[in-house]
Amino acid sequence: MQTFILIGASGSGKSTWAKKYAKTHPKTRIVSADDFFIQPGDGSYTFDPKQLPQAHGQCLREAIGTFLASEDAAANEDTQPYDALIIDNTNTTIAEVAPYVALAQAFGSKVIPLVFELRYPNVHGVPRSTIYAQESRIEKMLKEWPVYWQAFIYADEQAAELPPRATP
């Protein structure tokens, strides 16, 4: 299984890319802290920054569940339920990315960190000042990217396959 860790400010195209990829790769699971804020009744998005720890905890538990389901299927010689897991969060710091890298490595999954650059108006009404802060944290993180992690690559907005441009 491959684990895509999406990195980008709000409105950078991460969720759009994830949905496009999953459409062409049906055995893909997308997990996102944003899902925590989607209301069960009407599907509206109601963000509450005080609940971010719970949202990220739920996202991490869903990622763990995905790996465990794949491991159980392999143990029972069943068909793998997933070929890819997409972590669709802003992932603006090493501390936010590290749990997913460690989890993927623990389960023998190939880690593919994809960096998205700001391109689109965000659908959640995130203020510009917050987006600039996210971009600043990402820029700092990429300079500190651990050499023992898979090198990050920049996502291509036109394709749902792996992007062509790689970092050194």
C-alpha positions in Angstrom: 0.0 0.0 0.0 1.1 3.6 -0.7 0.6 6.4 1.8 0.2 9.8 0.3 0.8 12.6 2.9 -0.7 15.8 1.4 1.0 19.0 2.4 -0.5 22.4 1.6 -2.3 25.5 2.8 -6.0 25.7 2.8 -7.3 26.0 -0.8 -4.1 24.6 -2.4 -6.0 21.7 -4.1 -5.2 18.8 -1.7 -8.8 17.5 -1.4 -9.5 18.0 -5.1 -6.4 16.0 -5.9 -7.3 13.3 -3.4 -10.8 12.9 -4.8 -9.5 12.8 -8.4 -7.0 10.2 -7.5 -9.5 8.0 -5.6 -11.9 8.2 -8.6 -9.2 6.6 -10.8 -7.9 4.3 -8.1 -11.0 2.8 -6.4 -9.1 1.0 -3.6 -8.0 4.3 -2.1 -9.0 5.5 1.4 -8.9 9.2 2.2 -8.7 10.4 5.8 -9.0 14.0 6.8 -9.4 16.0 10.0 -12.0 18.1 8.0 -14.3 15.1 8.1 -14.7 15.6 11.9 -16.4 19.0 11.2 -18.9 17.7 8.6 -22.4 17.6 10.3 -24.1 14.2 10.0 -27.6 15.5 9.2 -27.1 18.1 6.5 -23.4 17.6 5.5 -22.6 21.2 6.3 -19.0 22.1 7.5 -18.8 23.7 10.9 -15.3 24.3 12.0 -14.4 24.8 15.6 -10.7 25.4 16.3 -11.2 24.2 19.9 -11.9 20.7 18.5 -8.8 20.4 16.3 -7.1 17.9 18.7 -10.2 15.6 18.5 -10.4 16.0 14.7 -6.7 15.1 14.3 -7.1 12.2 16.7 -10.0 10.9 14.7 -8.0 11.2 11.5 -5.0 9.3 13.0 -7.3 6.5 14.3 -8.9 6.2 10.9 -5.4 5.9 9.3 -4.5 3.2 11.9 -7.7 1.4 11.1 -6.9 1.4 7.4 -3.5 -0.2 8.0 -5.0 -2.8 10.4 -7.7 -3.7 7.9 -5.0 -4.3 5.3 -2.8 -6.3 7.7 -5.8 -8.5 8.7 -6.7 -9.1 5.0 -3.1 -10.1 4.3 -3.0 -12.4 7.3 -6.2 -14.1 6.1 -5.0 -14.2 2.5 -7.9 -12.0 1.5 -8.0 -9.3 -1.2 -6.4 -6.1 0.1 -9.1 -3.6 0.9 -6.8 -0.6 0.0 -4.0 0.1 -2.4 -3.5 3.6 -1.2 -4.1 5.8 1.9 -4.3 9.5 1.5 -3.8 11.8 4.5 -5.6 14.9 3.4 -4.7 17.6 6.0 -2.6 20.8 5.8 0.3 19.0 7.5 2.3 22.2 8.0 4.9 21.0 10.5 7.2 18.0 11.1 5.2 17.3 14.2 2.0 17.0 12.2 3.6 14.8 9.5 5.7 12.6 11.8 2.9 10.3 13.2 1.7 9.4 9.7 5.3 8.7 8.4 6.0 6.5 11.4 2.7 4.7 11.0 3.3 4.1 7.3 6.8 2.9 8.0 5.6 0.6 10.8 3.2 -1.1 8.4 5.7 -1.3 5.5 3.8 1.3 3.4 5.6 3.4 0.8 5.4 7.1 1.9 4.8 9.7 -0.8 4.7 13.3 0.6 3.0 15.6 -1.9 3.4 19.4 -1.6 0.6 21.5 -3.0 1.1 25.2 -3.7 -1.7 27.7 -3.2 -3.8 27.9 -6.3 -7.5 28.0 -5.5 -9.9 29.9 -3.3 -10.5 27.8 -0.2 -14.0 26.4 0.4 -13.9 26.7 4.2 -13.6 30.5 4.4 -10.1 30.4 5.9 -8.8 34.0 6.4 -5.8 35.0 4.2 -3.7 35.7 7.3 -4.2 32.0 8.4 -3.3 30.8 4.9 -0.1 32.9 4.9 0.8 31.5 8.3 0.2 27.9 7.0 2.5 28.6 4.0 5.2 30.0 6.2 5.1 26.9 8.4 5.3 24.7 5.4 8.2 26.6 3.9 10.1 26.2 7.2 9.2 22.5 7.5 10.4 21.7 4.0 13.8 23.2 4.9 14.0 21.0 7.9 12.7 17.8 6.1 14.4 14.8 7.6 16.9 13.2 5.2 15.8 9.7 6.2 12.2 10.4 5.1 11.1 9.9 1.5 11.8 13.1 -0.4 8.8 15.3 -0.9 7.6 16.1 -4.4 5.4 18.8 -5.7 1.9 17.8 -6.9 0.9 18.6 -10.5 -2.5 20.2 -10.6 -3.3 18.6 -13.9 -2.8 14.9 -13.0 -4.1 12.5 -10.4 -1.0 10.4 -10.9 2.4 11.1 -9.4 3.6 14.5 -10.2 6.7 15.0 -12.4 8.7 17.6 -10.4 10.9 16.3 -7.6 12.9 18.0 -4.9 16.7 17.4 -4.7 
